[in-house]
Amino acid sequence: MLKAKAIILPIKGLILSGDSSPAGPIPLLPFGGQNATFSEEVVKFLKRIETNKRIRAIIFQIDSPGGTPYASKEIADAIKKLKIATIALIREYGTSGAYWIASSCNKIVADPLSSIGGIGTRADRLDFSELAKKIGVKVDTFFKGEYKGMGSPYTEPSEKEKSFIEEQVSKFNEYFVEEIKKTGI
């Protein structure tokens, strides 16, 4: 007779879309750190194991400050579809998108010193325009479409672009908060 078992699935570092293959996304990150969790890999893994009758529980060992909204949602949605017990074991960090993932589990376990929560959204935009001017770099960009050039690190954003980004961040935040409320955790 085969024994039932639980498996441990780490959710570490930044939570990003795609997979970690060389052909996968290579994000330009303004900070170091090689630890990342890729949503596509987690979702594929969960689909593979959900048919294994021996696995009765998954423990998501979380140590993450969060990540992109889509990647966090993709993992959280996959967890909600599972028909086995799910437990979030938050180690040092379970904030932002990582908390979204944890809240999708049946139970959350954390140490009193763990950082938990951080329900909120943000958008970062690098601005190299002054640096480019100082070192004599001029970037000519040609585009059509109202917001097509938005996000270029070589130009300052217009007030209209700033308003658009703030509106998008607010919409993501509203959705994020509503999803957490639904869990009842």
Buried (B, 14 or more C-beta within 10 A) or exposed (E): EEEEEEBEBBBBBBBBBBBEEEEBEEEEEEEEEEEBBBBBBBBEBBEEBBEEEEBEBBBBBBBBBBBBBBBBBBBBBBBBEBEBBBBBBBBBBBBBBBBBBBBBBBEBEBEEEBBBBBBEBEEEEEEBBEEBEEEEEEEEEEEEEEEEBBEBBBBEBEEEBEEBBEEEBEEBBEEBEEBBEEBEB
